[in-house]
């Protein structure tokens, strides 16, 4: 095969490979160059905490009831008020999970932590600016030495790397019917949940505390495997402010599974997955481009149309998530029970008028100003330059009113102006 045909064969092979979109291809892609997910050294709040432990700058305290939970939450600045409780057997320590012993989840802007009663480990995932989502466990047995956060690159990816997570290592929130043992009734269906999911389809397998008027949901509901009701009747699960009649709430850090925290969690997971997809797509596209340029003897840095198209496609999907395209409507005021809403809104930058992207609405939509606060996150701020430039240009274009298509029709002129003014005063990019 002469040089000309060799180059053409390589070009065709790489182009076909880059167009394939499947979970198998995605995982093979991020395990190889340029991502090398399992081999790469992460740098994120959990890995940095481990370094502080080794240097003696931090100490994790252990207690008999919750192991290292309280101490880890404190060191990683994760609020207890963010607690939500899931009773479906759909995670690593499923033997520990049931309606009587739900799994507790806690989160801040970058860290997610799972705790099971009498669990062997704490489960953590974290938004890493380079590697997207990185998974860890921490042994809950009291250590005589320095506790070790063990990175997980195999077991977690079985569920947390598929089409449900945009084909990248990511987070997953599901709603499904659950029987009294905690086993999901998969024959009744399963729904991947984010901020576009109608409320009436959310929280199957979760406890929910809070007020939401006449709006319905699937939270607090236990069904019979042999007789899943159709239509669903869940009147006793609505507008619950206490879970004391369902399980021993005193075994948890707080008795709440706050509805507002759940809704923020679902939005955040959705955006984090889109950020990770944007990171991986850009790095992979540039890697393929460099190989093609070398094979075709193009000058280094020659921009290929396929590279631009891939970056734009991933960037567009990220912008849609950031600007709440397709957000499910809220039909009645929603309020939580744990104080999460006030604590969440109090943090983050504000403009000269006191406005913040963390200001909640919870009467017609989640946020007063529909632009995600994750725009301030390390993962977003350190997106590859090519993706960063494209996404900001698209955001400016939408906010300037140059794109009023259906995906952004929910943004009124007043919304666009207010978000623009907030971003101009709280970011350098605007």
C-alpha positions, 0 to 999 in steps of 0.5 A: 500500500503506497503512502497516498492510500495509507493516508486515505485509509487512516483518514477514513478509519478515524472519521468512521470511528469518531462518528460512532456513538455507543457506550462501548466505544465511549468507554474504550475512547476515554480509557485510551489517549488522550483521556486515559481515564483510569491511568490519569492522576486526578486533582479534585477536592477529594484527592486534595483532602487525601494529600492534606491527610498525608501531610497532617494538615487534616484529620478525619474523626470516626464515630460509632454511629456514622463512621467518618461521615460527619468529618468528611462532610465537614472537611469537604464543606458539604452541608448536612441540609443537602441530605436526600434519602433513597430506598431503592436497591440501586447502588453499590451497597444494595444489601444495606438499602431498604425502606427502613434503612435508606441510603443518604446522599449529600452534595455541594457544587462539586462533591457527592457522598453516599452513606448507608447504615452499617455500610462498609464504605462511604461512596464519593464522586467528585467533579474533576476539572480534567477527568469529569466524574471520579469515584472513590470509596472510604473504608468505614472501619476505624483506621489506626493509620491515615484513612485512604480514599480509594479511587474506583475505576471499574465497578462504578463505571458499570452503571455510571458510564452509559448512554444514561450519563452521556457516554462518559463517567457520570452521575445517575438519578433514577425514578422507578417503582419499588417494593417493600424490600427495596427491590425495584420493579423494573417491569414497571419502567425506569426514568432517568431524572433531570430538571426537564423531567415532569414532577409527576414522574420524579422520585420513585424510590426516594423519600421526599419531605416538603410542600408542593401543593396539588402537584404530584410525584412518586416519592414515598411510594412503596408498591406490590411487585404483583400489583403495581397500580395503574394509574398510580395512587400516591395521596399519602406520599404528598406534602410530607414534612416528617418521615418518622412513621416510615423509619428510624430518622434518628439514625441519620444526621437530619430527619429530612429528604428535602424536596428543594435539595432533590431538585437542585441535585437533579439539575446539578447532575445533569449539568455536570454530565454535560460538562464532562461530555464537553471536556471529553469531546474536545480533547478527543476531537483535538487528538483525532485532528492531530493524528489526521493532520499528521497523516495527511501532512497538513500543517500542525493545528489545521482545523478540520470541519469534523473537529469544529462540528463535534465541539459545537454539538457538545457545546450546544447541549451544554448551553441548553443545560446551563440555560434550563432549556426544556425545564419542567414547569412548576405549577404551585409553590415548593418549599423544603423542610431542612433549611437547604434552600436558604443555605444554598442561596446564601453562598455564591457571588452577587451583583451590585443589585444583590442578585445571584444565580443561586436565587431560587424561585420555586413558584414557576421555575427552579431559579429566579434567573435561569442560568446555572450557578455551575458556570462558576465551577472549576470544571466549567471555568477550566473547559478546554479553550476551544470549548470555553470560547464556543460556549461563551459565544453561544451564551452571549448570542442567546442572551443578546436575543439573537437566538429566540428559538424554541430551546430558548423561548422560555427566556424573556427579554427581562431574563436575558438582560438580568442574567447578562448583567449578573454575569458581567459583574461576576465573571471575567468572560462576559 
